[in-house]
Amino acid sequence: MPHIQQLSSHVADLIAAGEVVERPASVVKELVENAIDAGASAIVVEIQRGGMGLIRVTDNGCGIAPEELPTAFLRHATSKLRTAEDLAKIGTLGFRGEALAAISAVSRVDVLTRRPEDAVGAAIHGEGGHMEPVREEGAPEGTTIRVSDLFYNTPARLKFMKKDSAETAAVAGLMQHLALSHPDVSFKFIKDGQESLHTPGDGKLESAVYAALGREFAKTLVPVQGRGGDIEVRGFVTAPVNGRGSRSMQVFFVNGRFIKSQLLTAALEEGYRNQLLKGRFPGCVLEVLLPVTAVDVNVHPAKTQVKFAKEHDVFDAVFHTVMDALDARGGAVTKPAPPPVRETQNPRQDFFQSMNAKAYREQGTKPAVAPTIVKSPAPAQPPKAAQPAFRPQPVSPAAPVKPSWNTEWRSTAKVTDSVQP
């Protein structure tokens, strides 16, 4: 039987890093959330080769004290928790104190930071979890973190990474969600030297939606806002006539944190009952605001899932807010115009008949019978455009038309033909 022994600190750090850092998008998420918690109003994210070559996050937040830089890269080191009671009222995006430690364990990291009250900035470099001494260096206010050669010391993880284009798309999607969840922060995303996203940071959700999701999607949105007790729901949903083919455009936030929730998805779609075609789904950008003590965000390593203390109340708040907003618009919701009358009238009096496969097979076993033409009842005052487009022209009986053919085979009888008006 194999002996039980304690793992070395290096191996333990690599295992812990695997729970936090799954791909480049995970690194970007942790660094940007720390920047938001630092009070930044402008954040710039740059990546190269999908983030596998380089990730640089620059913010204008409060910065880090020089003497605290080495501590920031230790496991379970954080400025956002103090006691066990704080776990029940988490109001920040980051709180575990594992992000920087996990990132530095599987990459090369450089940090440049300066607080507003400091005259000189501080810098630190680390590789594979080993940090060098802090040094003084000139820097602007805020923090810049540079992560390069991700997973260079864990080849087993490196070979399972997807193509650069797929990793870039994952980071781009993450940046969209972060921009939507914090419209008061100006986000700029640069991939391989080209700017892909830039939000104004004016605090208006519609501006962030326009910049992140595009003008066409923003034009289909209906504003919603409602409150039930301590739960507030606000944001935008798509009009019923603009249903989508998938749920990819359903974005939910809880207290500024992007989450994935089957509860919120079910509440949203229940509000659209009998208003969407089969196989169509609503889109939305919805934020749920509730007391920090009424939601547990510490249930998933990636913090993308939460647990509500009163799920029924949250469901009702989202459901009634969406349904009331759609009902309030009523006929104001843009609906397709009916086709012109001339297109709905059949000038040939329902000449084209329809039948199913069973009727067609039964028809083949019966003797041929002349089809019965069912005339549609004429309207009381038929419009002028509904008259048949073709009518036989009357011919005067004084000038009968002689046929050019004979109705009887080898007959010498003369046949005249005329058309009565």
C-alpha positions as semicolon CSV with decimal commas, in nm:
position;residue;x (nm);y (nm);z (nm)
1;M;0,000;0,000;0,000
2;P;0,144;0,345;-0,091
3;H;0,256;0,562;0,197
4;I;0,076;0,885;0,286
5;Q;0,295;1,194;0,277
6;Q;0,248;1,566;0,262
7;L;0,293;1,737;-0,072
8;S;0,559;1,998;-0,115
9;S;0,448;2,361;-0,108
10;H;0,532;2,402;-0,479
11;V;0,311;2,111;-0,588
12;A;0,035;2,228;-0,355
13;D;0,051;2,575;-0,510
14;L;0,024;2,429;-0,861
15;I;-0,282;2,226;-0,760
16;A;-0,443;2,531;-0,600
17;A;-0,363;2,738;-0,908
18;G;-0,552;2,490;-1,122
19;E;-0,872;2,566;-0,928
20;V;-0,847;2,938;-1,002
21;V;-0,659;2,964;-1,333
22;E;-0,818;2,746;-1,599
23;R;-0,729;2,956;-1,904
24;P;-0,617;3,312;-1,991
25;A;-0,971;3,441;-1,942
26;S;-0,951;3,330;-1,577
27;V;-0,642;3,545;-1,526
28;V;-0,806;3,848;-1,686
29;K;-1,116;3,801;-1,470
30;E;-0,921;3,793;-1,143
31;L;-0,701;4,090;-1,231
32;V;-0,985;4,309;-1,358
33;E;-1,202;4,231;-1,055
34;N;-0,914;4,335;-0,828
35;A;-0,883;4,658;-1,025
36;I;-1,256;4,730;-0,983
37;D;-1,232;4,662;-0,610
38;A;-0,940;4,908;-0,599
39;G;-1,174;5,186;-0,711
40;A;-1,047;5,219;-1,068
41;S;-1,251;5,430;-1,311
42;A;-1,052;5,329;-1,620
43;I;-0,911;4,984;-1,697
44;V;-0,709;4,878;-2,001
45;V;-0,665;4,508;-2,084
46;E;-0,413;4,397;-2,347
47;I;-0,352;4,039;-2,463
48;Q;-0,133;3,868;-2,721
49;R;-0,179;3,521;-2,867
50;G;-0,507;3,476;-2,685
51;G;-0,342;3,565;-2,354
52;M;-0,094;3,279;-2,365
53;G;0,187;3,514;-2,468
54;L;0,098;3,827;-2,272
55;I;-0,172;3,969;-2,046
56;R;-0,140;4,328;-1,924
57;V;-0,401;4,494;-1,702
58;T;-0,360;4,863;-1,621
59;D;-0,587;5,060;-1,385
60;N;-0,596;5,397;-1,209
61;G;-0,704;5,258;-0,874
62;C;-0,566;5,312;-0,526
63;G;-0,244;5,115;-0,583
64;I;-0,056;4,885;-0,345
65;A;0,177;4,988;-0,064
66;P;0,541;4,890;-0,138
67;E;0,577;4,697;0,189
68;E;0,262;4,495;0,109
69;L;0,365;4,382;-0,239
70;P;0,533;4,055;-0,131
71;T;0,239;3,972;0,097
72;A;-0,005;4,019;-0,192
73;F;0,141;3,710;-0,363
74;L;0,098;3,480;-0,064
75;R;-0,193;3,238;-0,052
76;H;-0,500;3,355;0,140
77;A;-0,369;3,711;0,158
78;T;-0,641;3,971;0,104
79;S;-0,749;4,317;0,215
80;K;-1,122;4,240;0,186
81;L;-1,182;3,997;0,473
82;R;-1,089;4,012;0,837
83;T;-1,311;3,773;1,035
84;A;-1,527;3,468;0,971
85;E;-1,837;3,684;0,999
86;D;-1,727;3,876;0,688
87;L;-1,791;3,565;0,477
88;A;-2,164;3,615;0,528
89;K;-2,161;3,970;0,388
90;I;-1,922;3,979;0,095
91;G;-1,964;4,298;-0,106
92;T;-1,649;4,285;-0,321
93;L;-1,575;4,089;-0,637
94;G;-1,253;3,935;-0,508
95;F;-1,222;3,807;-0,154
96;R;-1,037;3,474;-0,138
97;G;-0,682;3,605;-0,158
98;E;-0,573;3,334;-0,401
99;A;-0,574;3,516;-0,736
100;L;-0,222;3,665;-0,740
101;A;-0,070;3,360;-0,571
102;A;-0,230;3,122;-0,822
103;I;-0,136;3,335;-1,123
104;S;0,226;3,378;-1,015
105;A;0,259;3,000;-0,959
106;V;0,206;2,920;-1,329
107;S;0,351;3,224;-1,507
108;R;0,600;3,510;-1,501
109;V;0,457;3,817;-1,330
110;D;0,563;4,183;-1,316
111;V;0,382;4,441;-1,103
112;L;0,428;4,818;-1,117
113;T;0,221;5,024;-0,873
114;R;0,201;5,361;-0,700
115;R;-0,040;5,507;-0,448
116;P;-0,151;5,870;-0,484
117;E;0,028;5,965;-0,162
118;D;0,361;5,808;-0,270
119;A;0,623;6,006;-0,462
120;V;0,784;5,695;-0,614
121;G;0,629;5,371;-0,730
122;A;0,727;5,013;-0,652
123;A;0,789;4,711;-0,872
124;I;0,825;4,337;-0,819
125;H;0,900;4,037;-1,042
126;G;0,821;3,671;-0,989
127;E;0,843;3,337;-1,170
128;G;0,675;3,012;-1,077
129;G;0,563;3,149;-0,742
130;H;0,905;3,278;-0,634
131;M;0,902;3,655;-0,590
132;E;1,208;3,879;-0,603
133;P;1,266;4,171;-0,364
134;V;1,067;4,490;-0,415
135;R;1,244;4,776;-0,591
136;E;1,163;5,142;-0,636
137;E;1,059;5,254;-0,982
138;G;0,878;5,547;-1,137
139;A;0,511;5,473;-1,209
140;P;0,178;5,650;-1,267
141;E;-0,099;5,630;-1,010
142;G;-0,262;5,291;-1,007
143;T;-0,137;4,940;-1,082
144;T;-0,010;4,760;-1,390
145;I;0,021;4,379;-1,380
146;R;0,196;4,197;-1,663
147;V;0,153;3,819;-1,694
148;S;0,357;3,635;-1,958
149;D;0,427;3,274;-2,059
150;L;0,118;3,133;-1,891
151;F;0,154;2,765;-1,789
152;Y;0,520;2,762;-1,893
153;N;0,603;2,533;-1,598
154;T;0,297;2,306;-1,630
155;P;0,318;2,143;-1,976
156;A;0,030;1,908;-1,890
157;R;-0,201;2,210;-1,870
158;L;-0,043;2,383;-2,166
159;K;-0,119;2,107;-2,415
160;F;-0,491;2,124;-2,336
161;M;-0,521;2,493;-2,421
162;K;-0,735;2,575;-2,725
163;K;-0,633;2,776;-3,029
164;D;-0,538;3,138;-2,984
165;S;-0,856;3,248;-3,161
166;A;-1,072;3,052;-2,916
167;E;-0,889;3,191;-2,612
168;T;-0,918;3,542;-2,754
169;A;-1,292;3,497;-2,799
170;A;-1,323;3,382;-2,437
171;V;-1,143;3,693;-2,312
172;A;-1,353;3,916;-2,539
173;G;-1,675;3,767;-2,402
174;L;-1,552;3,817;-2,047
175;M;-1,469;4,181;-2,116
176;Q;-1,821;4,236;-2,250
177;H;-1,972;4,102;-1,927
178;L;-1,740;4,309;-1,710
179;A;-1,822;4,624;-1,908
180;L;-2,196;4,559;-1,874
181;S;-2,176;4,491;-1,502
182;H;-1,991;4,817;-1,432
183;P;-2,106;5,090;-1,671
184;D;-1,939;5,350;-1,446
185;V;-1,594;5,215;-1,539
186;S;-1,434;5,284;-1,877
187;F;-1,301;4,958;-2,023
188;K;-1,062;4,928;-2,312
189;F;-0,974;4,589;-2,458
190;I;-0,681;4,549;-2,700
191;K;-0,608;4,215;-2,868
192;D;-0,288;4,172;-3,069
193;G;-0,247;4,547;-3,102
194;Q;-0,604;4,622;-3,218
195;E;-0,868;4,786;-3,003
196;S;-1,173;4,559;-2,977
197;L;-1,383;4,726;-2,707
198;H;-1,403;5,071;-2,553
199;T;-1,683;5,180;-2,323
200;P;-1,740;5,543;-2,217
201;G;-1,777;5,474;-1,845
202;D;-2,052;5,734;-1,810
203;G;-2,256;5,524;-1,568
204;K;-2,537;5,457;-1,818
205;L;-2,616;5,092;-1,882
206;E;-2,752;5,167;-2,229
207;S;-2,415;5,315;-2,327
208;A;-2,234;5,002;-2,213
209;V;-2,484;4,779;-2,397
210;Y;-2,438;4,983;-2,715
211;A;-2,057;4,958;-2,695
212;A;-2,034;4,595;-2,583
213;L;-2,320;4,422;-2,766
214;G;-2,371;4,644;-3,069
215;R;-2,628;4,885;-3,204
216;E;-2,856;4,624;-3,362
217;F;-2,907;4,440;-3,033
218;A;-2,946;4,763;-2,837
219;K;-3,230;4,875;-3,067
220;T;-3,441;4,571;-2,972
221;L;-3,427;4,629;-2,595
222;V;-3,708;4,730;-2,361
223;P;-3,612;4,894;-2,027
224;V;-3,737;4,716;-1,716
225;Q;-3,725;4,812;-1,350
226;G;-3,909;4,677;-1,050
227;R;-3,878;4,617;-0,680
228;G;-4,019;4,365;-0,438
229;G;-3,916;4,405;-0,076
230;D;-3,536;4,419;-0,055
231;I;-3,492;4,288;-0,411
232;E;-3,456;4,527;-0,704
233;V;-3,443;4,422;-1,070
234;R;-3,337;4,659;-1,345
235;G;-3,191;4,649;-1,693
236;F;-3,317;4,566;-2,040
237;V;-3,495;4,279;-2,216
238;T;-3,567;4,221;-2,583
239;A;-3,912;4,288;-2,727
240;P;-4,116;3,970;-2,789
241;V;-4,097;4,013;-3,167
242;N;-3,717;4,009;-3,143
243;G;-3,680;3,660;-2,998
244;R;-3,344;3,496;-3,058
245;G;-3,246;3,148;-3,164
246;S;-3,046;3,071;-2,848
247;R;-2,989;3,190;-2,491
248;S;-2,644;3,331;-2,568
249;M;-2,762;3,691;-2,521
250;Q;-2,900;3,641;-2,171
251;V;-2,670;3,825;-1,928
252;F;-2,739;3,832;-1,554
253;F;-2,565;4,016;-1,270
254;V;-2,611;3,994;-0,896
255;N;-2,476;4,293;-0,704
256;G;-2,242;4,374;-0,992
257;R;-2,115;4,016;-1,036
258;F;-2,174;3,826;-1,360
259;I;-2,332;3,489;-1,287
260;K;-2,496;3,194;-1,459
261;S;-2,826;3,100;-1,299
262;Q;-3,095;2,858;-1,411
263;L;-3,330;3,025;-1,162
264;L;-3,299;3,366;-1,328
265;T;-3,324;3,213;-1,676
266;A;-3,647;3,034;-1,584
267;A;-3,794;3,350;-1,429
268;L;-3,708;3,555;-1,738
269;E;-3,860;3,310;-1,985
270;E;-4,169;3,264;-1,770
271;G;-4,234;3,635;-1,808
272;Y;-4,247;3,584;-2,187
273;R;-4,501;3,300;-2,173
274;N;-4,731;3,299;-2,479
275;Q;-4,543;3,593;-2,628
276;L;-4,261;3,414;-2,813
277;L;-4,263;3,173;-3,104
278;K;-4,163;2,816;-3,032
279;G;-3,787;2,773;-3,042
280;R;-3,718;3,144;-2,976
281;F;-3,560;3,284;-2,660
282;P;-3,550;3,631;-2,504
283;G;-3,230;3,828;-2,465
284;C;-3,157;4,047;-2,166
285;V;-2,910;4,245;-1,960
286;L;-3,056;4,219;-1,610
287;E;-2,910;4,310;-1,274
288;V;-3,051;4,185;-0,945
289;L;-2,971;4,396;-0,640
290;L;-3,029;4,253;-0,293
291;P;-2,864;4,266;0,051
292;V;-2,522;4,100;0,067
293;T;-2,649;3,882;0,351
294;A;-2,920;3,736;0,124
295;V;-2,679;3,581;-0,127
296;D;-2,383;3,343;-0,092
297;V;-2,114;3,400;-0,354
298;N;-1,870;3,149;-0,205
299;V;-2,018;2,839;-0,366
300;H;-1,807;2,810;-0,683
301;P;-1,428;2,839;-0,738
302;A;-1,479;3,069;-1,038
303;K;-1,747;3,271;-0,851
304;T;-1,986;3,243;-1,147
305;Q;-2,263;3,080;-0,943
306;V;-2,437;3,204;-0,632
307;K;-2,695;3,074;-0,387
308;F;-2,992;3,285;-0,283
309;A;-3,134;3,270;0,067
310;K;-3,489;3,320;-0,069
311;E;-3,500;3,177;-0,418
312;H;-3,879;3,209;-0,447
313;D;-3,865;3,585;-0,380
314;V;-3,590;3,634;-0,638
315;F;-3,786;3,435;-0,898
316;D;-4,101;3,639;-0,836
317;A;-3,911;3,968;-0,855
318;V;-3,760;3,889;-1,196
319;F;-4,079;3,732;-1,333
320;H;-4,313;4,017;-1,236
321;T;-4,068;4,288;-1,340
322;V;-4,029;4,144;-1,689
323;M;-4,398;4,062;-1,734
324;D;-4,514;4,404;-1,613
325;A;-4,272;4,583;-1,845
326;L;-4,392;4,385;-2,148
327;D;-4,759;4,430;-2,056
328;A;-4,710;4,803;-2,003
329;R;-4,584;4,843;-2,357
330;G;-4,876;4,644;-2,497
331;G;-4,941;4,756;-2,852
332;A;-4,639;4,981;-2,840
333;V;-4,418;4,682;-2,903
334;T;-4,314;4,690;-3,268
335;K;-4,505;4,427;-3,462
336;P;-4,469;4,332;-3,828
337;A;-4,721;4,510;-4,051
338;P;-4,985;4,285;-4,211
339;P;-4,936;4,215;-4,585
340;P;-5,137;4,421;-4,838
341;V;-5,488;4,304;-4,923
342;R;-5,390;4,218;-5,278
343;E;-5,142;3,964;-5,146
344;T;-5,392;3,799;-4,914
345;Q;-5,668;3,764;-5,179
346;N;-5,649;3,467;-5,413
347;P;-5,766;3,576;-5,760
348;R;-5,804;3,215;-5,866
349;Q;-6,052;3,133;-5,589
350;D;-5,841;2,891;-5,383
351;F;-5,722;2,704;-5,688
352;F;-5,418;2,580;-5,499
353;Q;-5,534;2,317;-5,253
354;S;-5,328;2,168;-4,968
355;M;-5,337;1,816;-4,827
356;N;-5,130;1,599;-4,600
357;A;-4,947;1,281;-4,694
358;K;-5,230;1,052;-4,575
359;A;-5,490;1,228;-4,789
360;Y;-5,261;1,211;-5,089
361;R;-5,218;0,831;-5,053
362;E;-5,592;0,778;-5,012
363;Q;-5,660;0,984;-5,318
364;G;-5,443;0,749;-5,525
365;T;-5,666;0,449;-5,438
366;K;-5,995;0,619;-5,533
367;P;-6,133;0,685;-5,881
368;A;-6,050;1,025;-6,014
369;V;-6,313;1,277;-5,920
370;A;-6,324;1,629;-6,041
371;P;-6,199;1,851;-5,760
372;T;-6,456;2,058;-5,584
373;I;-6,366;2,418;-5,579
374;V;-6,476;2,595;-5,265
375;K;-6,527;2,959;-5,316
376;S;-6,437;3,193;-5,037
377;P;-6,717;3,425;-4,930
378;A;-6,673;3,762;-5,091
379;P;-6,631;4,057;-4,854
380;A;-6,920;4,297;-4,810
381;Q;-6,725;4,572;-4,985
382;P;-6,437;4,410;-5,169
383;P;-6,146;4,646;-5,232
384;K;-6,068;4,741;-5,584
385;A;-5,729;4,570;-5,573
386;A;-5,897;4,239;-5,484
387;Q;-6,057;4,201;-5,830
388;P;-5,900;3,940;-6,057
389;A;-5,609;4,069;-6,254
390;F;-5,735;3,899;-6,576
391;R;-6,083;3,915;-6,733
392;P;-6,196;3,796;-7,076
393;Q;-6,265;4,081;-7,313
394;P;-6,620;4,080;-7,464
395;V;-6,654;4,042;-7,839
396;S;-6,945;4,186;-8,034
397;P;-7,187;3,913;-8,154
398;A;-7,219;4,092;-8,488
399;A;-6,873;3,970;-8,579
400;P;-6,852;3,602;-8,479
401;V;-6,512;3,449;-8,452
402;K;-6,445;3,149;-8,671
403;P;-6,247;2,877;-8,502
404;S;-5,923;2,763;-8,657
405;W;-5,986;2,403;-8,563
406;N;-6,261;2,144;-8,615
407;T;-6,440;1,987;-8,320
408;E;-6,514;1,659;-8,500
409;W;-6,269;1,427;-8,664
410;R;-6,325;1,420;-9,046
411;S;-6,644;1,621;-9,022
412;T;-6,752;1,878;-9,271
413;A;-6,988;2,053;-9,029
414;K;-6,917;2,414;-8,983
415;V;-6,883;2,525;-8,624
416;T;-6,897;2,881;-8,508
417;D;-6,773;3,004;-8,176
418;S;-6,840;3,320;-7,992
419;V;-6,783;3,458;-7,650
420;Q;-7,070;3,612;-7,465
421;P;-6,998;3,910;-7,249
